[in-house]
Amino acid sequence: MWDSFTTSVGLRHLRFGFAQTLLAMGVVVISVTLIIYLSSLIGGLQKRLITTVTGAIPQIVISPPEREPVPPGQVGPFSKSGKLYIGRIPTLEQRKRKIEDWRRWLPVLERFDPQITAVSPVVEGDGILSRGEKRYAVAITGVIPARANKVVEIQSRLVKGRFLSLRPNEVALGYRIIDELNLRIGDKVRLTSSEGVSGSYTIAGIFDTGFQAVDSRTAFIILRDAESLFGLERAVTSIDLRLRDVFQADEISRRLRLQVPYDVDSWMTENQALLSALRTQTMSSMLILAFTTIAAGFGIASILITSITSKLREIGILKAMGATRNQILGIFTFESTLLATIGGIVGAGVGIAISLLTYRLRVSMSPTGRREEVFPIDLRLETVLGAVAVAIAVGFLASLYPSWRASKVNPIEVIRGQ
């Protein structure tokens, strides 16, 4: 379609109609800039929403199943003592749910699927943190720090102290607990579990995750200390998993239920409202980008129609000199595609620059000075390349009707001024 004749005439048209050239290019630049920036901003907002929900929790939790009472008539063998107990001895609710063979399952889970990036055994239960006369309800969480940090990032969110190197009888607390009880690094506190077992602990770390439920309630200790506080011996209450792609949680949970003899819960099951909102937001963003693309196409087409109308005499002379319809068609499709290509590249640069500049804006989000971006930006290479490709395609398609109209010009009527 494009030969040396069509490209040379097209370049000459663009050079002599410089104002129209800049106008058409400006439409493409603005459109591509909007596509890149809006896509990055909406993607960033979605990413922040997902992080807000999943950043402080594991994507999959493996826990012992709920034990259901069996009616007396369905009980098989009697107890070891030869007696059948009916009543409160022992009640199922009083028995601690636990996973005793967790060490065997850790390597199995790590190899189960490439999506699983971290596996962490956990002992968790309610307790009381006390300092003198002050009492504070906490969730005592026993972990292996190196493993737990891969599931829920704590080390990088420390305000003071340490987490990865927690030792026996040391505790890491959220900054809200610290503020409430007026504590500091090195202070001694007492942790008492719901089992009535207590111990003295030294505050070794203070963290600010940005999640109120974690910062105002969680007390991290090492796994062995938690096992002692809750009387679990060498067992844990759950195994937490982190995934590479959080949206694979339901699928991996479904497969895990077929392999492990425990309950497997996905974060997606508990957050259906959020997932519905994300789907709605994605559809809205696609509509916005579609309308932006259509507007750019109409803008380019209208400018080309104006340009062709002003060049009818030149088109007539070209056809009188022997230019074919295909060559006339090629001239204007070449012009439009070249404008769209240059405008797309410039727009990509502007879109990237604006995205990076707005991403640098930070505001303080907590009393500890933790700072977070004002505009969450998720800038991806595929977004930039896709925007440029869309601009080129729209530029070419928008030129087809004006170009076809130019190719139909009757040279004799135009030259006569009719």
DRENDO-1510 file (C-alpha; in Angstrom, 1 decimal, always signed):
<recs>
REC; n; res; u; v; w
REC; 1; MET; +0.0; +0.0; +0.0 .
REC; 2; TRP; +2.8; +2.4; +0.8 .
REC; 3; ASP; +5.6; +3.0; -1.7 .
REC; 4; SER; +8.1; +5.8; -2.2 .
REC; 5; PHE; +5.5; +8.0; -3.9 .
REC; 6; THR; +2.9; +7.7; -1.2 .
REC; 7; THR; +5.4; +8.3; +1.6 .
REC; 8; SER; +7.1; +11.3; +0.0 .
REC; 9; VAL; +3.7; +13.0; -0.7 .
REC; 10; GLY; +2.4; +12.1; +2.7 .
REC; 11; LEU; +5.5; +13.6; +4.4 .
REC; 12; ARG; +5.1; +16.8; +2.3 .
REC; 13; HIS; +1.5; +17.1; +3.3 .
REC; 14; LEU; +2.4; +16.8; +7.0 .
REC; 15; ARG; +5.2; +19.3; +6.7 .
REC; 16; PHE; +3.1; +22.0; +4.9 .
REC; 17; GLY; +0.0; +21.4; +7.1 .
REC; 18; PHE; +2.1; +21.7; +10.2 .
REC; 19; ALA; -0.7; +23.1; +12.4 .
REC; 20; GLN; -3.1; +20.3; +11.5 .
REC; 21; THR; -0.3; +17.8; +12.0 .
REC; 22; LEU; +0.4; +19.1; +15.6 .
REC; 23; LEU; -3.3; +19.1; +16.3 .
REC; 24; ALA; -3.8; +15.5; +15.2 .
REC; 25; MET; -0.7; +14.4; +17.0 .
REC; 26; GLY; -1.8; +16.2; +20.2 .
REC; 27; VAL; -5.1; +14.2; +20.1 .
REC; 28; VAL; -3.1; +11.0; +20.1 .
REC; 29; VAL; -0.6; +12.1; +22.7 .
REC; 30; ILE; -3.4; +13.1; +25.1 .
REC; 31; SER; -5.3; +9.8; +24.5 .
REC; 32; VAL; -2.3; +7.6; +25.0 .
REC; 33; THR; -1.3; +9.6; +28.1 .
REC; 34; LEU; -4.8; +9.1; +29.6 .
REC; 35; ILE; -4.9; +5.4; +28.7 .
REC; 36; ILE; -1.5; +4.8; +30.5 .
REC; 37; TYR; -2.2; +7.0; +33.5 .
REC; 38; LEU; -5.8; +5.8; +34.1 .
REC; 39; SER; -4.8; +2.2; +33.6 .
REC; 40; SER; -1.9; +2.5; +36.1 .
REC; 41; LEU; -4.0; +4.5; +38.6 .
REC; 42; ILE; -6.9; +2.0; +38.5 .
REC; 43; GLY; -4.5; -0.9; +38.7 .
REC; 44; GLY; -2.7; +0.7; +41.6 .
REC; 45; LEU; -6.0; +1.3; +43.4 .
REC; 46; GLN; -7.0; -2.3; +42.9 .
REC; 47; LYS; -3.6; -3.5; +44.1 .
REC; 48; ARG; -3.9; -1.3; +47.2 .
REC; 49; LEU; -7.4; -2.8; +47.9 .
REC; 50; ILE; -6.0; -6.3; +47.6 .
REC; 51; THR; -3.0; -5.5; +49.8 .
REC; 52; THR; -5.3; -3.9; +52.4 .
REC; 53; VAL; -7.2; -7.2; +52.7 .
REC; 54; THR; -4.4; -9.7; +52.1 .
REC; 55; GLY; -1.3; -7.9; +53.3 .
REC; 56; ALA; -1.8; -8.8; +57.0 .
REC; 57; ILE; -3.3; -12.2; +56.5 .
REC; 58; PRO; -2.2; -15.5; +54.8 .
REC; 59; GLN; -3.9; -16.3; +51.5 .
REC; 60; ILE; -4.6; -19.9; +52.6 .
REC; 61; VAL; -5.0; -21.2; +56.2 .
REC; 62; ILE; -4.9; -24.9; +57.0 .
REC; 63; SER; -6.5; -25.7; +60.3 .
REC; 64; PRO; -7.9; -28.7; +62.2 .
REC; 65; PRO; -11.6; -29.4; +61.4 .
REC; 66; GLU; -14.4; -28.6; +63.8 .
REC; 67; ARG; -15.3; -31.6; +65.9 .
REC; 68; GLU; -19.0; -32.3; +65.9 .
REC; 69; PRO; -20.6; -34.0; +68.9 .
REC; 70; VAL; -22.0; -37.5; +68.3 .
REC; 71; PRO; -25.4; -38.5; +69.7 .
REC; 72; PRO; -25.1; -41.2; +72.4 .
REC; 73; GLY; -27.0; -43.7; +70.3 .
REC; 74; GLN; -24.3; -43.5; +67.6 .
REC; 75; VAL; -21.3; -43.9; +69.8 .
REC; 76; GLY; -19.3; -47.1; +69.0 .
REC; 77; PRO; -16.8; -48.4; +71.4 .
REC; 78; PHE; -16.8; -47.1; +74.9 .
REC; 79; SER; -13.9; -45.0; +76.3 .
REC; 80; LYS; -10.7; -46.7; +77.5 .
REC; 81; SER; -12.1; -46.7; +81.0 .
REC; 82; GLY; -15.1; -48.8; +79.8 .
REC; 83; LYS; -17.5; -45.9; +80.6 .
REC; 84; LEU; -19.7; -44.0; +78.2 .
REC; 85; TYR; -19.7; -40.3; +79.2 .
REC; 86; ILE; -22.8; -38.3; +78.4 .
REC; 87; GLY; -22.6; -34.6; +79.4 .
REC; 88; ARG; -19.7; -32.3; +80.0 .
REC; 89; ILE; -16.9; -34.7; +80.5 .
REC; 90; PRO; -15.2; -33.9; +78.3 .
REC; 91; THR; -16.9; -31.2; +76.2 .
REC; 92; LEU; -15.5; -30.8; +72.7 .
REC; 93; GLU; -15.3; -27.1; +73.0 .
REC; 94; GLN; -12.7; -27.5; +75.8 .
REC; 95; ARG; -10.4; -29.5; +73.6 .
REC; 96; LYS; -7.8; -27.4; +71.8 .
REC; 97; ARG; -7.9; -27.9; +68.1 .
REC; 98; LYS; -4.4; -28.6; +66.9 .
REC; 99; ILE; -2.2; -30.1; +64.2 .
REC; 100; GLU; +0.3; -32.5; +65.7 .
REC; 101; ASP; +2.0; -33.7; +62.5 .
REC; 102; TRP; +2.7; -30.3; +61.1 .
REC; 103; ARG; +6.4; -31.0; +60.6 .
REC; 104; ARG; +5.6; -33.7; +58.1 .
REC; 105; TRP; +3.3; -31.4; +56.1 .
REC; 106; LEU; +5.6; -28.4; +55.7 .
REC; 107; PRO; +7.8; -30.0; +52.9 .
REC; 108; VAL; +4.7; -31.5; +51.3 .
REC; 109; LEU; +3.0; -28.1; +51.1 .
REC; 110; GLU; +6.2; -26.3; +49.9 .
REC; 111; ARG; +6.4; -28.7; +46.9 .
REC; 112; PHE; +2.6; -28.8; +46.3 .
REC; 113; ASP; +2.4; -26.0; +43.8 .
REC; 114; PRO; +4.9; -23.3; +42.4 .
REC; 115; GLN; +2.3; -20.7; +43.4 .
REC; 116; ILE; +3.0; -21.4; +47.1 .
REC; 117; THR; +5.9; -19.1; +48.1 .
REC; 118; ALA; +5.8; -19.5; +51.9 .
REC; 119; VAL; +4.6; -21.9; +54.5 .
REC; 120; SER; +4.4; -21.0; +58.2 .
REC; 121; PRO; +3.3; -23.0; +61.2 .
REC; 122; VAL; +1.4; -20.9; +63.7 .
REC; 123; VAL; +0.1; -21.1; +67.3 .
REC; 124; GLU; -2.6; -18.5; +67.9 .
REC; 125; GLY; -4.9; -17.8; +70.8 .
REC; 126; ASP; -6.4; -15.1; +72.9 .
REC; 127; GLY; -4.5; -13.8; +75.9 .
REC; 128; ILE; -3.9; -10.8; +78.2 .
REC; 129; LEU; -0.8; -8.6; +78.2 .
REC; 130; SER; -0.2; -6.9; +81.5 .
REC; 131; ARG; +2.2; -4.3; +82.8 .
REC; 132; GLY; +1.8; -3.5; +86.4 .
REC; 133; GLU; -1.9; -2.8; +87.0 .
REC; 134; LYS; -2.6; -2.3; +83.2 .
REC; 135; ARG; -4.3; -5.1; +81.3 .
REC; 136; TYR; -4.7; -5.4; +77.5 .
REC; 137; ALA; -6.4; -8.1; +75.4 .
REC; 138; VAL; -4.1; -9.4; +72.7 .
REC; 139; ALA; -3.9; -12.2; +70.1 .
REC; 140; ILE; -0.8; -14.2; +71.1 .
REC; 141; THR; +0.8; -15.5; +67.9 .
REC; 142; GLY; +3.6; -18.0; +68.0 .
REC; 143; VAL; +5.7; -18.2; +64.9 .
REC; 144; ILE; +9.0; -19.2; +63.4 .
REC; 145; PRO; +10.0; -15.5; +62.5 .
REC; 146; ALA; +11.9; -16.3; +59.3 .
REC; 147; ARG; +8.9; -18.3; +58.0 .
REC; 148; ALA; +6.2; -16.0; +59.2 .
REC; 149; ASN; +7.9; -12.9; +57.7 .
REC; 150; LYS; +7.5; -14.5; +54.2 .
REC; 151; VAL; +3.8; -14.8; +54.8 .
REC; 152; VAL; +3.1; -11.5; +56.5 .
REC; 153; GLU; +5.9; -8.9; +56.1 .
REC; 154; ILE; +6.9; -7.6; +59.6 .
REC; 155; GLN; +10.7; -7.1; +59.5 .
REC; 156; SER; +10.5; -4.2; +56.9 .
REC; 157; ARG; +7.7; -2.6; +58.9 .
REC; 158; LEU; +9.5; -2.4; +62.2 .
REC; 159; VAL; +9.5; +1.0; +63.9 .
REC; 160; LYS; +12.2; -0.1; +66.4 .
REC; 161; GLY; +13.9; -3.3; +67.5 .
REC; 162; ARG; +13.9; -6.6; +65.7 .
REC; 163; PHE; +11.6; -9.4; +64.6 .
REC; 164; LEU; +13.6; -12.1; +62.6 .
REC; 165; SER; +16.0; -12.6; +65.6 .
REC; 166; LEU; +13.3; -13.0; +68.3 .
REC; 167; ARG; +14.6; -15.2; +71.1 .
REC; 168; PRO; +12.8; -17.1; +73.9 .
REC; 169; ASN; +10.8; -14.9; +76.3 .
REC; 170; GLU; +10.9; -12.0; +73.8 .
REC; 171; VAL; +7.9; -10.4; +72.2 .
REC; 172; ALA; +7.2; -8.0; +69.2 .
REC; 173; LEU; +4.2; -5.8; +69.6 .
REC; 174; GLY; +2.2; -3.5; +67.3 .
REC; 175; TYR; +2.7; +0.2; +67.9 .
REC; 176; ARG; -0.9; +0.8; +69.0 .
REC; 177; ILE; -0.4; -1.6; +71.9 .
REC; 178; ILE; +2.9; +0.2; +72.8 .
REC; 179; ASP; +1.1; +3.6; +72.8 .
REC; 180; GLU; -1.9; +2.3; +74.8 .
REC; 181; LEU; +0.3; +1.0; +77.6 .
REC; 182; ASN; +3.1; +3.5; +77.3 .
REC; 183; LEU; +5.7; +0.9; +76.7 .
REC; 184; ARG; +9.1; +0.9; +75.0 .
REC; 185; ILE; +11.9; -1.5; +73.8 .
REC; 186; GLY; +13.4; -3.4; +76.7 .
REC; 187; ASP; +10.3; -3.2; +79.0 .
REC; 188; LYS; +9.1; -6.4; +80.7 .
REC; 189; VAL; +5.5; -7.5; +80.2 .
REC; 190; ARG; +3.5; -10.5; +81.2 .
REC; 191; LEU; +1.6; -12.6; +78.8 .
REC; 192; THR; -1.2; -14.9; +80.0 .
REC; 193; SER; -2.9; -17.3; +77.7 .
REC; 194; SER; -6.5; -18.4; +77.7 .
REC; 195; GLU; -5.2; -21.6; +79.2 .
REC; 196; GLY; -4.2; -19.7; +82.3 .
REC; 197; VAL; -0.4; -20.2; +81.7 .
REC; 198; SER; +1.7; -17.0; +81.9 .
REC; 199; GLY; +5.2; -15.9; +81.4 .
REC; 200; SER; +7.4; -12.8; +81.5 .
REC; 201; TYR; +8.6; -11.3; +78.2 .
REC; 202; THR; +10.9; -8.6; +77.1 .
REC; 203; ILE; +9.7; -6.2; +74.3 .
REC; 204; ALA; +12.2; -6.7; +71.5 .
REC; 205; GLY; +10.4; -5.2; +68.5 .
REC; 206; ILE; +7.7; -2.6; +67.6 .
REC; 207; PHE; +6.0; -2.8; +64.2 .
REC; 208; ASP; +3.6; -0.7; +62.2 .
REC; 209; THR; +2.0; -2.7; +59.4 .
REC; 210; GLY; -0.7; -0.2; +58.6 .
REC; 211; PHE; -3.4; -2.7; +59.4 .
REC; 212; GLN; -5.2; -1.7; +62.6 .
REC; 213; ALA; -6.3; -5.3; +63.5 .
REC; 214; VAL; -2.7; -6.3; +63.5 .
REC; 215; ASP; -1.1; -3.2; +65.1 .
REC; 216; SER; -3.6; -3.0; +67.9 .
REC; 217; ARG; -3.9; -6.6; +68.9 .
REC; 218; THR; -1.1; -8.9; +67.8 .
REC; 219; ALA; +1.8; -10.0; +70.1 .
REC; 220; PHE; +4.4; -12.1; +68.2 .
REC; 221; ILE; +6.5; -14.6; +70.2 .
REC; 222; ILE; +8.5; -17.6; +69.0 .
REC; 223; LEU; +6.6; -20.9; +68.3 .
REC; 224; ARG; +8.0; -22.9; +71.2 .
REC; 225; ASP; +7.0; -20.3; +73.8 .
REC; 226; ALA; +3.4; -20.2; +72.4 .
REC; 227; GLU; +3.2; -24.0; +72.5 .
REC; 228; SER; +4.0; -23.8; +76.2 .
REC; 229; LEU; +1.6; -21.0; +76.9 .
REC; 230; PHE; -1.3; -22.8; +75.3 .
REC; 231; GLY; -0.4; -26.3; +76.5 .
REC; 232; LEU; +0.1; -27.7; +72.9 .
REC; 233; GLU; +3.3; -29.5; +73.5 .
REC; 234; ARG; +4.7; -29.9; +70.0 .
REC; 235; ALA; +1.5; -29.0; +68.0 .
REC; 236; VAL; +0.3; -25.9; +66.2 .
REC; 237; THR; -3.2; -24.4; +65.6 .
REC; 238; SER; -2.8; -23.7; +61.9 .
REC; 239; ILE; -0.4; -23.6; +58.9 .
REC; 240; ASP; -0.4; -20.4; +56.9 .
REC; 241; LEU; +0.4; -20.2; +53.2 .
REC; 242; ARG; +1.4; -17.3; +51.0 .
REC; 243; LEU; +0.8; -17.4; +47.2 .
REC; 244; ARG; +2.5; -15.7; +44.2 .
REC; 245; ASP; -0.9; -14.9; +42.7 .
REC; 246; VAL; -3.5; -14.2; +45.4 .
REC; 247; PHE; -6.3; -14.9; +43.0 .
REC; 248; GLN; -5.2; -18.5; +42.7 .
REC; 249; ALA; -6.2; -19.1; +46.3 .
REC; 250; ASP; -9.6; -20.7; +45.6 .
REC; 251; GLU; -8.2; -23.1; +43.0 .
REC; 252; ILE; -5.2; -24.2; +45.2 .
REC; 253; SER; -7.5; -24.5; +48.2 .
REC; 254; ARG; -9.7; -26.8; +46.3 .
REC; 255; ARG; -6.8; -29.1; +45.3 .
REC; 256; LEU; -5.4; -29.0; +48.8 .
REC; 257; ARG; -8.7; -30.2; +50.3 .
REC; 258; LEU; -8.2; -33.4; +48.3 .
REC; 259; GLN; -4.7; -34.0; +49.8 .
REC; 260; VAL; -4.7; -32.9; +53.4 .
REC; 261; PRO; -6.9; -34.2; +56.3 .
REC; 262; TYR; -7.7; -30.7; +57.6 .
REC; 263; ASP; -9.8; -27.7; +56.8 .
REC; 264; VAL; -8.4; -25.4; +54.0 .
REC; 265; ASP; -9.8; -21.9; +53.9 .
REC; 266; SER; -9.1; -19.3; +51.2 .
REC; 267; TRP; -9.1; -15.5; +51.7 .
REC; 268; MET; -11.3; -15.2; +48.7 .
REC; 269; THR; -14.1; -17.1; +50.4 .
REC; 270; GLU; -14.2; -14.6; +53.2 .
REC; 271; ASN; -14.1; -11.5; +50.9 .
REC; 272; GLN; -16.7; -12.0; +48.2 .
REC; 273; ALA; -17.9; -8.4; +48.5 .
REC; 274; LEU; -14.4; -7.1; +47.8 .
REC; 275; LEU; -14.0; -9.4; +44.8 .
REC; 276; SER; -17.3; -8.2; +43.4 .
REC; 277; ALA; -16.2; -4.6; +43.8 .
REC; 278; LEU; -12.9; -5.3; +42.0 .
REC; 279; ARG; -14.8; -6.9; +39.1 .
REC; 280; THR; -17.1; -3.9; +38.9 .
REC; 281; GLN; -14.1; -1.5; +39.0 .
REC; 282; THR; -12.3; -3.5; +36.3 .
REC; 283; MET; -15.4; -3.3; +34.0 .
REC; 284; SER; -15.7; +0.5; +34.7 .
REC; 285; SER; -12.0; +1.0; +33.9 .
REC; 286; MET; -12.4; -0.9; +30.6 .
REC; 287; LEU; -15.3; +1.3; +29.6 .
REC; 288; ILE; -13.4; +4.5; +30.4 .
REC; 289; LEU; -10.4; +3.3; +28.3 .
REC; 290; ALA; -12.7; +2.2; +25.5 .
REC; 291; PHE; -14.4; +5.6; +25.4 .
REC; 292; THR; -11.0; +7.4; +25.5 .
REC; 293; THR; -9.9; +5.3; +22.5 .
REC; 294; ILE; -13.1; +5.9; +20.5 .
REC; 295; ALA; -12.8; +9.7; +21.2 .
REC; 296; ALA; -9.2; +9.6; +19.9 .
REC; 297; GLY; -10.3; +7.8; +16.8 .
REC; 298; PHE; -13.1; +10.4; +16.1 .
REC; 299; GLY; -10.6; +13.2; +16.7 .
REC; 300; ILE; -8.1; +11.8; +14.2 .
REC; 301; ALA; -10.8; +11.1; +11.7 .
REC; 302; SER; -12.3; +14.6; +11.9 .
REC; 303; ILE; -8.9; +16.3; +11.5 .
REC; 304; LEU; -8.2; +14.1; +8.5 .
REC; 305; ILE; -11.5; +14.9; +6.9 .
REC; 306; THR; -10.8; +18.6; +7.4 .
REC; 307; SER; -7.3; +18.1; +5.9 .
REC; 308; ILE; -8.6; +16.2; +2.9 .
REC; 309; THR; -11.3; +18.9; +2.3 .
REC; 310; SER; -8.6; +21.6; +2.1 .
REC; 311; LYS; -6.5; +19.5; -0.2 .
REC; 312; LEU; -9.1; +18.5; -2.8 .
REC; 313; ARG; -7.5; +20.5; -5.6 .
REC; 314; GLU; -4.1; +18.9; -4.9 .
REC; 315; ILE; -5.7; +15.5; -4.8 .
REC; 316; GLY; -7.4; +16.2; -8.2 .
REC; 317; ILE; -4.1; +17.3; -9.7 .
REC; 318; LEU; -2.3; +14.1; -8.4 .
REC; 319; LYS; -5.0; +12.0; -9.9 .
REC; 320; ALA; -4.8; +13.9; -13.2 .
REC; 321; MET; -1.1; +13.2; -13.2 .
REC; 322; GLY; -1.7; +9.5; -13.0 .
REC; 323; ALA; -2.0; +8.8; -9.3 .
REC; 324; THR; -4.2; +5.7; -8.7 .
REC; 325; ARG; -6.9; +5.3; -6.1 .
REC; 326; ASN; -4.7; +3.0; -4.1 .
REC; 327; GLN; -1.9; +5.5; -4.0 .
REC; 328; ILE; -4.3; +8.3; -2.9 .
REC; 329; LEU; -5.6; +5.9; -0.2 .
REC; 330; GLY; -2.0; +5.0; +0.8 .
REC; 331; ILE; -1.0; +8.7; +1.2 .
REC; 332; PHE; -3.6; +9.5; +3.8 .
REC; 333; THR; -3.4; +6.1; +5.6 .
REC; 334; PHE; +0.4; +6.6; +5.8 .
REC; 335; GLU; -0.1; +10.2; +7.2 .
REC; 336; SER; -2.5; +9.0; +9.9 .
REC; 337; THR; -0.5; +5.9; +10.9 .
REC; 338; LEU; +2.7; +8.0; +11.1 .
REC; 339; LEU; +1.0; +10.6; +13.2 .
REC; 340; ALA; -0.5; +7.9; +15.5 .
REC; 341; THR; +2.9; +6.2; +15.8 .
REC; 342; ILE; +4.8; +9.4; +16.8 .
REC; 343; GLY; +1.9; +10.6; +19.0 .
REC; 344; GLY; +1.8; +7.2; +20.7 .
REC; 345; ILE; +5.5; +7.2; +21.5 .
REC; 346; VAL; +5.4; +10.8; +22.8 .
REC; 347; GLY; +2.2; +10.0; +24.7 .
REC; 348; ALA; +3.8; +6.9; +26.3 .
REC; 349; GLY; +6.7; +9.1; +27.5 .
REC; 350; VAL; +4.4; +11.7; +28.9 .
REC; 351; GLY; +2.1; +9.0; +30.5 .
REC; 352; ILE; +5.1; +7.3; +32.1 .
REC; 353; ALA; +6.5; +10.7; +33.4 .
REC; 354; ILE; +3.2; +11.7; +34.9 .
REC; 355; SER; +2.7; +8.3; +36.5 .
REC; 356; LEU; +6.1; +8.3; +38.1 .
REC; 357; LEU; +5.8; +11.9; +39.3 .
REC; 358; THR; +2.5; +11.3; +41.0 .
REC; 359; TYR; +3.8; +8.0; +42.5 .
REC; 360; ARG; +6.5; +10.0; +44.3 .
REC; 361; LEU; +4.0; +12.0; +46.3 .
REC; 362; ARG; +3.9; +10.6; +49.8 .
REC; 363; VAL; +1.9; +11.4; +52.9 .
REC; 364; SER; +2.3; +10.3; +56.5 .
REC; 365; MET; -0.2; +7.5; +57.3 .
REC; 366; SER; +0.4; +6.9; +61.0 .
REC; 367; PRO; +1.9; +8.4; +64.2 .
REC; 368; THR; +5.1; +6.4; +63.6 .
REC; 369; GLY; +5.8; +8.3; +60.4 .
REC; 370; ARG; +5.0; +5.4; +58.0 .
REC; 371; ARG; +4.5; +7.1; +54.6 .
REC; 372; GLU; +2.4; +5.9; +51.7 .
REC; 373; GLU; +1.8; +7.1; +48.2 .
REC; 374; VAL; -1.1; +9.5; +47.6 .
REC; 375; PHE; -1.7; +8.0; +44.1 .
REC; 376; PRO; -1.1; +4.3; +44.0 .
REC; 377; ILE; +0.4; +3.6; +40.6 .
REC; 378; ASP; +0.8; +0.1; +39.1 .
REC; 379; LEU; +2.8; +0.9; +35.9 .
REC; 380; ARG; +3.3; -2.1; +33.7 .
REC; 381; LEU; +5.3; -2.5; +30.4 .
REC; 382; GLU; +2.4; -4.3; +28.8 .
REC; 383; THR; +0.1; -1.3; +29.5 .
REC; 384; VAL; +2.5; +1.1; +27.8 .
REC; 385; LEU; +3.1; -1.2; +24.8 .
REC; 386; GLY; -0.7; -1.9; +24.6 .
REC; 387; ALA; -1.5; +1.9; +24.6 .
REC; 388; VAL; +0.9; +2.6; +21.8 .
REC; 389; ALA; -0.4; -0.4; +19.8 .
REC; 390; VAL; -4.0; +0.8; +20.3 .
REC; 391; ALA; -3.0; +4.3; +19.1 .
REC; 392; ILE; -1.4; +3.0; +15.9 .
REC; 393; ALA; -4.4; +0.8; +15.2 .
REC; 394; VAL; -6.9; +3.5; +15.9 .
REC; 395; GLY; -4.9; +6.0; +13.7 .
REC; 396; PHE; -4.9; +3.5; +10.8 .
REC; 397; LEU; -8.6; +2.6; +11.1 .
REC; 398; ALA; -9.7; +6.3; +11.5 .
REC; 399; SER; -8.0; +7.1; +8.3 .
REC; 400; LEU; -9.8; +4.6; +6.2 .
REC; 401; TYR; -13.0; +6.5; +5.6 .
REC; 402; PRO; -11.3; +9.9; +4.8 .
REC; 403; SER; -8.8; +8.2; +2.6 .
REC; 404; TRP; -11.5; +6.3; +0.7 .
REC; 405; ARG; -13.4; +9.6; +0.3 .
REC; 406; ALA; -10.2; +11.2; -1.1 .
REC; 407; SER; -9.6; +8.3; -3.5 .
REC; 408; LYS; -13.1; +8.8; -5.0 .
REC; 409; VAL; -12.4; +12.5; -5.9 .
REC; 410; ASN; -13.2; +13.3; -9.6 .
REC; 411; PRO; -10.1; +15.2; -10.8 .
REC; 412; ILE; -11.9; +17.1; -13.6 .
REC; 413; GLU; -14.6; +18.4; -11.3 .
REC; 414; VAL; -12.1; +19.5; -8.6 .
REC; 415; ILE; -9.7; +21.2; -11.1 .
REC; 416; ARG; -12.7; +23.1; -12.6 .
REC; 417; GLY; -13.6; +24.2; -9.1 .
REC; 418; GLN; -16.9; +22.4; -9.0 .
</recs>
